[in-house]
Amino acid sequence: MGNLFDWELTARLLQYDFVWTALFAAAVLGLLAGVLGPLIVSRNMAFSVHGTAELSFTGGAAALLFGLNVGYGAIAGAVVAALILGLLSRRSADHDSVIGVLLAFGLGIGVLLLWFYKGRATNKFGLLVGQIVGVDFASVLLLSVCAVLVLGVLAVIYRPLLFASVDPEVATARGVPMRVLTPVFAVLVGIATALGVQTVGALLVLALMVTPAAAACRLTASPLRATVLAVLFAEIAAVGGIVLSLAPGAPISAFVTTISFVIYVFCRAFSTMRGRARTATV
């Protein structure tokens, strides 16, 4: 606890290359989370992100067990989760139950795979709550390539996807290919979620993918402004979480979730006060 706010120690640790590697990874994740987040919120996919994270964790655990790159395993698990959700939840009434089944299965299998793994305990713990030393050059390269891919595909489908997110019934009537957009977006979200497993951890990646966007949506109804704010909030949470975790050596996810939660509470309170002020002036 004494090192929690040791800024001198934090400044010394910031001189190491592996810290800047982790900060770069966090910045890329913040960008992805901020861009995808408002669409996740508008499409009510927060629970889907959590379910996807669990199978990302399972894939990462399998990769760790077999000596492979954890990032590749996490992405494979996330893509499998997205495809399963797309195939098994065609009716909206089935969506939450399918995610619940998938979440429990993924977490259970992942825990079993970690039990088989006889390596360092920190590697096991890092998959759940994140670890700064787990971000190496190979991870950053994979993250960068996947980020460019996700943002490129999103740029192509963004307008019809936004239309489908805001008013799906009208979008369907206008001929928007919902059956194509939905699984494609699910895969994009899955990849972004998987990329956050090594840094933030599988259990709390939801705080980075959803909370900043939820906070931004409390402040504005404009998709563009919400995206800009979500990126800003996600960057503050991701980068700030790593910086604050340096001195105590604590899990990154604890600080990322705290920063995200504080931002959300502030935005919600501001939105409530603004609404009351508008009501009082009417």
FENPE-V71610 format. One record per residue. N is the residue number from 1. SS is DSSP state (H for helix, E for strand, - for the rest). PHI is phi in whole degrees, -180 to 180 (NA if undefined). OMEGA is omega in radians with two decimals (NA if undefined). Layout:
n->N ss->SS phi->PHI omega->OMEGA
n->N ss->SS phi->PHI omega->OMEGA
This chain:
n->1 ss->- phi->NA omega->-3.10
n->2 ss->- phi->-66 omega->-3.13
n->3 ss->- phi->-92 omega->-3.01
n->4 ss->- phi->-60 omega->-3.14
n->5 ss->- phi->-123 omega->3.09
n->6 ss->- phi->-86 omega->-3.05
n->7 ss->H phi->-70 omega->3.10
n->8 ss->H phi->-66 omega->3.08
n->9 ss->H phi->-65 omega->3.10
n->10 ss->H phi->-60 omega->3.13
n->11 ss->H phi->-63 omega->3.12
n->12 ss->H phi->-67 omega->-3.13
n->13 ss->H phi->-68 omega->3.13
n->14 ss->- phi->-69 omega->3.11
n->15 ss->- phi->-84 omega->-3.11
n->16 ss->- phi->-85 omega->-3.10
n->17 ss->H phi->-64 omega->-3.07
n->18 ss->H phi->-66 omega->3.09
n->19 ss->H phi->-69 omega->3.13
n->20 ss->H phi->-68 omega->3.04
n->21 ss->H phi->-63 omega->3.12
n->22 ss->H phi->-66 omega->3.12
n->23 ss->H phi->-66 omega->3.09
n->24 ss->H phi->-64 omega->3.10
n->25 ss->H phi->-61 omega->3.13
n->26 ss->H phi->-65 omega->3.13
n->27 ss->H phi->-65 omega->3.10
n->28 ss->H phi->-66 omega->3.09
n->29 ss->H phi->-62 omega->3.10
n->30 ss->H phi->-61 omega->3.10
n->31 ss->H phi->-63 omega->3.14
n->32 ss->H phi->-62 omega->-3.12
n->33 ss->H phi->-64 omega->-3.13
n->34 ss->H phi->-68 omega->-3.13
n->35 ss->H phi->-74 omega->-3.10
n->36 ss->H phi->-81 omega->-3.01
n->37 ss->H phi->-55 omega->-3.13
n->38 ss->H phi->-59 omega->3.09
n->39 ss->H phi->-70 omega->3.08
n->40 ss->H phi->-62 omega->-3.13
n->41 ss->H phi->-66 omega->-3.10
n->42 ss->H phi->-67 omega->3.14
n->43 ss->- phi->-96 omega->3.12
n->44 ss->- phi->55 omega->-3.07
n->45 ss->- phi->-108 omega->-3.10
n->46 ss->H phi->-59 omega->3.13
n->47 ss->H phi->-67 omega->3.09
n->48 ss->H phi->-63 omega->3.12
n->49 ss->H phi->-61 omega->3.14
n->50 ss->H phi->-64 omega->3.11
n->51 ss->H phi->-63 omega->3.11
n->52 ss->H phi->-64 omega->3.14
n->53 ss->H phi->-61 omega->-3.12
n->54 ss->H phi->-67 omega->3.09
n->55 ss->H phi->-75 omega->2.99
n->56 ss->H phi->-63 omega->3.08
n->57 ss->H phi->-61 omega->3.12
n->58 ss->H phi->-62 omega->3.11
n->59 ss->H phi->-63 omega->3.10
n->60 ss->H phi->-65 omega->3.12
n->61 ss->H phi->-65 omega->3.11
n->62 ss->H phi->-64 omega->3.11
n->63 ss->H phi->-64 omega->3.11
n->64 ss->H phi->-63 omega->-3.13
n->65 ss->H phi->-64 omega->-3.07
n->66 ss->- phi->-96 omega->3.05
n->67 ss->- phi->75 omega->3.14
n->68 ss->- phi->-102 omega->3.10
n->69 ss->- phi->-66 omega->-3.09
n->70 ss->H phi->-61 omega->-3.12
n->71 ss->H phi->-61 omega->3.12
n->72 ss->H phi->-64 omega->3.12
n->73 ss->H phi->-64 omega->3.14
n->74 ss->H phi->-65 omega->3.12
n->75 ss->H phi->-65 omega->3.11
n->76 ss->H phi->-60 omega->3.10
n->77 ss->H phi->-62 omega->-3.13
n->78 ss->H phi->-68 omega->3.12
n->79 ss->H phi->-65 omega->3.08
n->80 ss->H phi->-61 omega->3.12
n->81 ss->H phi->-61 omega->-3.14
n->82 ss->H phi->-63 omega->3.14
n->83 ss->H phi->-67 omega->3.12
n->84 ss->H phi->-64 omega->3.13
n->85 ss->H phi->-62 omega->3.14
n->86 ss->H phi->-68 omega->-3.10
n->87 ss->H phi->-81 omega->-3.01
n->88 ss->H phi->-96 omega->-3.09
n->89 ss->- phi->-121 omega->3.13
n->90 ss->- phi->-67 omega->3.07
n->91 ss->- phi->-97 omega->-3.10
n->92 ss->H phi->-60 omega->-3.13
n->93 ss->H phi->-66 omega->-3.11
n->94 ss->H phi->-89 omega->-2.92
n->95 ss->H phi->-60 omega->-3.08
n->96 ss->H phi->-64 omega->-3.13
n->97 ss->H phi->-67 omega->3.10
n->98 ss->H phi->-63 omega->3.13
n->99 ss->H phi->-64 omega->3.11
n->100 ss->H phi->-61 omega->3.11
n->101 ss->H phi->-64 omega->-3.12
n->102 ss->H phi->-65 omega->-3.12
n->103 ss->H phi->-60 omega->-3.12
n->104 ss->H phi->-64 omega->3.14
n->105 ss->H phi->-63 omega->-3.11
n->106 ss->H phi->-62 omega->-3.13
n->107 ss->H phi->-66 omega->-3.14
n->108 ss->H phi->-64 omega->3.13
n->109 ss->H phi->-66 omega->3.13
n->110 ss->H phi->-63 omega->3.10
n->111 ss->H phi->-63 omega->3.12
n->112 ss->H phi->-64 omega->3.13
n->113 ss->H phi->-64 omega->3.10
n->114 ss->H phi->-67 omega->3.10
n->115 ss->H phi->-65 omega->3.10
n->116 ss->H phi->-71 omega->-3.10
n->117 ss->- phi->-73 omega->-3.07
n->118 ss->- phi->-106 omega->-3.14
n->119 ss->- phi->-80 omega->-3.08
n->120 ss->- phi->-64 omega->-3.13
n->121 ss->H phi->-66 omega->-3.14
n->122 ss->H phi->-65 omega->3.09
n->123 ss->H phi->-66 omega->3.09
n->124 ss->H phi->-64 omega->-3.10
n->125 ss->H phi->-63 omega->-3.11
n->126 ss->H phi->-64 omega->3.11
n->127 ss->H phi->-64 omega->-3.10
n->128 ss->H phi->-85 omega->-3.02
n->129 ss->H phi->-124 omega->3.08
n->130 ss->- phi->88 omega->3.06
n->131 ss->- phi->-155 omega->-3.05
n->132 ss->H phi->-70 omega->-3.09
n->133 ss->H phi->-76 omega->3.12
n->134 ss->H phi->-80 omega->-3.11
n->135 ss->- phi->-99 omega->3.12
n->136 ss->- phi->-109 omega->-3.09
n->137 ss->H phi->-62 omega->3.13
n->138 ss->H phi->-62 omega->3.12
n->139 ss->H phi->-66 omega->3.13
n->140 ss->H phi->-66 omega->3.11
n->141 ss->H phi->-62 omega->3.10
n->142 ss->H phi->-62 omega->3.13
n->143 ss->H phi->-61 omega->-3.10
n->144 ss->H phi->-65 omega->-3.14
n->145 ss->H phi->-64 omega->-3.14
n->146 ss->H phi->-66 omega->3.13
n->147 ss->H phi->-64 omega->3.10
n->148 ss->H phi->-62 omega->3.13
n->149 ss->H phi->-63 omega->-3.12
n->150 ss->H phi->-62 omega->-3.12
n->151 ss->H phi->-67 omega->3.11
n->152 ss->H phi->-66 omega->3.11
n->153 ss->H phi->-64 omega->-3.13
n->154 ss->H phi->-63 omega->3.12
n->155 ss->H phi->-62 omega->-3.12
n->156 ss->H phi->-73 omega->-3.02
n->157 ss->H phi->-103 omega->-2.96
n->158 ss->H phi->-62 omega->-3.06
n->159 ss->H phi->-63 omega->3.09
n->160 ss->H phi->-65 omega->3.12
n->161 ss->H phi->-67 omega->3.10
n->162 ss->H phi->-65 omega->3.10
n->163 ss->H phi->-60 omega->-3.13
n->164 ss->H phi->-67 omega->3.14
n->165 ss->H phi->-76 omega->-3.10
n->166 ss->H phi->-76 omega->-3.10
n->167 ss->- phi->-143 omega->-3.05
n->168 ss->H phi->-62 omega->-3.11
n->169 ss->H phi->-68 omega->3.11
n->170 ss->H phi->-66 omega->3.12
n->171 ss->H phi->-61 omega->3.10
n->172 ss->H phi->-64 omega->3.13
n->173 ss->H phi->-65 omega->3.14
n->174 ss->- phi->-83 omega->3.08
n->175 ss->- phi->91 omega->3.09
n->176 ss->- phi->-69 omega->-3.06
n->177 ss->- phi->-74 omega->-3.08
n->178 ss->H phi->-62 omega->-3.10
n->179 ss->H phi->-68 omega->3.09
n->180 ss->H phi->-91 omega->-3.07
n->181 ss->H phi->-64 omega->-3.05
n->182 ss->H phi->-62 omega->3.11
n->183 ss->H phi->-68 omega->3.11
n->184 ss->H phi->-63 omega->3.13
n->185 ss->H phi->-66 omega->3.11
n->186 ss->H phi->-61 omega->3.11
n->187 ss->H phi->-67 omega->3.11
n->188 ss->H phi->-60 omega->3.10
n->189 ss->H phi->-64 omega->3.13
n->190 ss->H phi->-62 omega->3.12
n->191 ss->H phi->-63 omega->3.13
n->192 ss->H phi->-62 omega->3.11
n->193 ss->H phi->-64 omega->3.14
n->194 ss->H phi->-63 omega->-3.13
n->195 ss->H phi->-66 omega->3.14
n->196 ss->- phi->-86 omega->-3.07
n->197 ss->- phi->-64 omega->-3.09
n->198 ss->- phi->-68 omega->-3.07
n->199 ss->- phi->-90 omega->-3.06
n->200 ss->- phi->-93 omega->-3.10
n->201 ss->- phi->101 omega->-3.05
n->202 ss->- phi->-68 omega->-3.03
n->203 ss->- phi->-71 omega->-3.00
n->204 ss->- phi->-122 omega->3.10
n->205 ss->- phi->-64 omega->3.10
n->206 ss->H phi->-57 omega->-3.12
n->207 ss->H phi->-63 omega->-3.13
n->208 ss->H phi->-88 omega->-3.08
n->209 ss->H phi->-82 omega->-3.01
n->210 ss->H phi->-119 omega->-2.98
n->211 ss->H phi->-59 omega->3.11
n->212 ss->H phi->-59 omega->3.13
n->213 ss->H phi->-68 omega->3.10
n->214 ss->H phi->-62 omega->3.09
n->215 ss->H phi->-66 omega->-3.13
n->216 ss->H phi->-63 omega->-3.13
n->217 ss->H phi->-69 omega->3.05
n->218 ss->H phi->-75 omega->-3.06
n->219 ss->H phi->-99 omega->-3.07
n->220 ss->- phi->-152 omega->3.07
n->221 ss->- phi->-99 omega->3.14
n->222 ss->- phi->-76 omega->3.13
n->223 ss->H phi->-59 omega->-3.12
n->224 ss->H phi->-66 omega->3.14
n->225 ss->H phi->-65 omega->3.12
n->226 ss->H phi->-62 omega->3.13
n->227 ss->H phi->-67 omega->3.13
n->228 ss->H phi->-62 omega->3.12
n->229 ss->H phi->-65 omega->3.13
n->230 ss->H phi->-63 omega->3.08
n->231 ss->H phi->-62 omega->3.13
n->232 ss->H phi->-60 omega->-3.12
n->233 ss->H phi->-65 omega->-3.14
n->234 ss->H phi->-67 omega->3.10
n->235 ss->H phi->-65 omega->3.12
n->236 ss->H phi->-61 omega->-3.12
n->237 ss->H phi->-68 omega->-3.06
n->238 ss->H phi->-70 omega->-3.11
n->239 ss->H phi->-69 omega->3.12
n->240 ss->H phi->-63 omega->3.13
n->241 ss->H phi->-63 omega->3.11
n->242 ss->H phi->-67 omega->-3.13
n->243 ss->H phi->-60 omega->-3.12
n->244 ss->H phi->-70 omega->-3.11
n->245 ss->H phi->-83 omega->-3.03
n->246 ss->H phi->-64 omega->-3.04
n->247 ss->H phi->-63 omega->-3.14
n->248 ss->H phi->-77 omega->-3.08
n->249 ss->- phi->68 omega->-3.10
n->250 ss->- phi->-86 omega->3.09
n->251 ss->- phi->-58 omega->-3.10
n->252 ss->H phi->-61 omega->-3.01
n->253 ss->H phi->-59 omega->-3.13
n->254 ss->H phi->-61 omega->-3.12
n->255 ss->H phi->-80 omega->3.10
n->256 ss->H phi->-62 omega->-3.13
n->257 ss->H phi->-67 omega->3.14
n->258 ss->H phi->-66 omega->3.13
n->259 ss->H phi->-62 omega->3.13
n->260 ss->H phi->-61 omega->-3.12
n->261 ss->H phi->-66 omega->3.13
n->262 ss->H phi->-62 omega->3.11
n->263 ss->H phi->-62 omega->-3.13
n->264 ss->H phi->-64 omega->-3.13
n->265 ss->H phi->-63 omega->3.13
n->266 ss->H phi->-62 omega->-3.12
n->267 ss->H phi->-65 omega->3.12
n->268 ss->H phi->-66 omega->3.12
n->269 ss->H phi->-64 omega->3.12
n->270 ss->H phi->-63 omega->3.12
n->271 ss->H phi->-63 omega->3.12
n->272 ss->H phi->-65 omega->3.14
n->273 ss->H phi->-66 omega->3.11
n->274 ss->H phi->-66 omega->3.10
n->275 ss->H phi->-64 omega->3.11
n->276 ss->H phi->-67 omega->3.13
n->277 ss->H phi->-66 omega->3.13
n->278 ss->H phi->-68 omega->3.13
n->279 ss->H phi->-65 omega->-3.12
n->280 ss->H phi->-68 omega->-3.12
n->281 ss->H phi->-83 omega->-3.14
n->282 ss->- phi->-77 omega->NA
